[in-house]
Amino acid sequence: MTVVIALVADLVIAVAKAVAGVLAPSPALLAESAHSIADSINQVFLLASLSRSRRRADSRHPFGYGKERFFWSLLAAVGIFVTGGCFSFYQGVHTWLAPPARPESFLPVYVVLLVALIADGASLVRVVVQLRAEARTRRSRRIWRTSDPTARTVLAEDSTAVLGVLVAAAGVVAHQLTGRPAWEGAAAVAIGVLLIGVAVRLGREAQSLLVGQAVDPRLQRDAHRLLAEQKEIDTVTALLTMRLGADSALLAARVDLREGLDSEEVEEVCVRIKRQLREACPVFDQVFLDIIDADSEGRAQARALKRELDGVASERDDVHD
């Protein structure tokens, strides 16, 4: 629903900005129209990601299609960069080189910008409310650190949309007061730089998820503690995790069991531990335990792993608090 609302808002204001920007003419408004068009295209990408990522696992994709969300988020970042950022930057430079005529009236420009601010602001409030609710479940104050790339992209788009409208309005006011359209050109360039920066940030995050990003260190620490507290486990020498989707992750652990367990008991222990892991950390819908006989090197790795998880997770706790 968040993506649909954002798409409708972007389409409406994109048309309004384009028409008013051409008729005025207003370079800042034209730059903002490119921004809204880019956002509209990206909402279509995100809607496609939602439907495609929900497909069930099959023989060719045994871990499911959750990473479709990451792929389409990457395309959305590219769309912001090319359609929004580059065109806005070009529009600003073109205004400096070939200044347009002064509009007969600035009122239509202000009306469109006000409507855009209201529409983008409403969409931004909705996604912030959604992400705040999710952050409370994670016991975090950072709404940006959501595991859902779709919601994160919408948050970035709506935030830059509101800021872009304010920058465009500042350029129009300066143009009206000074009679120099170069101010609107500067606003268009600023909007382009803003969009390019956001696109690079989103693109890097999508790339990290696509190549196999681990889950949050605090979640790794919780899983490690659960394993280490099992009476049948002597040592946890390795803990590997990878995001498979917005709400799906893989966990693979190498564990050394205590002596005295026969093969049937080992199987029962593994089944119970996997069930407890999924209950405690529902995001781990794929759990693999590798039973090993840890030597001195393995035990050293186990101690290093515990220090690393405790240290990184504690740093995250300090940041969130």
Steps between C-alpha positions, in 0.01 A plus 500: 500500500786740576644455151159542333433827684846627410443406134168684477647808667803500270289465183267785593771746593726396209231605251427822688869594523566425132204703374566798728874482436453522122232771510672722757784427397679386818832306486475402867150362447613308191782348704247401764274348233790276392544411866134398530508306172803307625320426825192378309708261291671376812169431674412271207833321552427460870149367436649245261750398768222439753314258276806320362670456838196315640533208261558165664835326493554252219772270369685785328470735797492279811538799734211690343480828315546741791803664338275631223431786742870588503531483119204728433620739769827523310309583181307766693831656609616506139171664401545772760855561378424518127144628467499728802853600587661534158203678340469746789871575481473552123196725544691721741806534275276567197329780693834663571604481134160597349288686759125470436258794489362631827159344577199731477383368837672288762169405664445173304853390589440560870163321486655190341788500746256526792292209368818297447618578853169384648489180292864409560472592866198274549680209335810565712298507823340166412828321432661651813211374714537154346876490556472632855266215584749254352789666686319456832480126438877501443553714814675756282467873443645487149211467254749500210636162609191314385556162337245590230678662202166606352398706803853641525489611136159663546632679810799632305283608206238678711764671715686632196168594337406724792849649516504542121173697505642731768819555299297569185279745691810683627629529144168635373480757781855616426416522128190710570683734737813552290366445149784257434398148380850379592366445852255243368786343307696474824198337667477247215870415534459461876205265447707299251792469743260396777342229285835368380620474860188312609524269197862412581407424862207277402704330228779409740257351749323298230837376372601390849177305542528338159851368557404342834481741793495354850216574740529763774785419747260509794290231335816298440591542866156380611527190281853432625391528863210262442736245349765543769243454776395158375626236743585264213725755322856535619630760252365720220796548267326686216174684439416606144187694403363646178192705413272309260222758497335776700384254768710197419855398582730200500704387799778244482695408816789265572458347844690245707265282704588364839618142520268213576224565245407222262381561142130496591551751779703724269212507252247583772724775637544658157126497432425658839767769466381596151145531628610717792703722268204556271274575795745744659610659170221452243706666227718185483277281287801308369719347776793263445715345770837350414613256771879498535769386741665827601876504549708769672482723191123461485466594868712808440269595214202451731643744756580753229148467358342569841718807558420632154123457535490645851713796394316590180157447652591716801606781267164475321318509835685819597415663168130412522475609863 
